[in-house]
Amino acid sequence: MRLLVVFLYIGFLFIMTCTASFTDLIEHQQIRFLVTDQPDFWSFFEYRSFPYSDPGYISQKAGHALCFFMLAVLLKTLFHSFKAVITVSWVFALITEIAQMYFSRTGCLVDVMYDSGGIMLFLMVHYLSRAAARSTDIFDT
């Protein structure tokens, strides 16, 4: 059952990242795929043209981090190894960004970094919660 939930969530993320318009998906529940056979690979490395201080941009990128935080949470239910969780999450982040370039979307390395931020946040929360539980155990004895 856990495997099914992970696959459904991965499918959900893939649809969200590759649909022609994320806005149309959210506002009108419209899923469309526009495939291109001429992706602009150089745009993957672009980082100067983004509106980093725009609230809409910040909100969207926080969504990236949240989605990959949740992916890491779900993957931790399948894998005991943090290395596996990080690797699978990060590879999926990279794949979705590259795939976007084939679906008439902007795939970029900057977004992989936002996704990685969500994965790292999961690790921090997990380690801090384990440390807090251990310190509570010390005081209970």
Buried (B, 14 or more C-beta within 10 A) or exposed (E): EEEEEBEEBBEEBBEBBBBBBBEEBEEEEEEEEEEEEEBEEEEBEEEEEBEEEEEEEEEEBEBBBBBBBBBBBBBBEEBEEBEEBBBBBBEBBBBBBBBBBBBBBBBBEBBBBBBBBBBBBBBEEBEEEEEEEEEEEEEEE
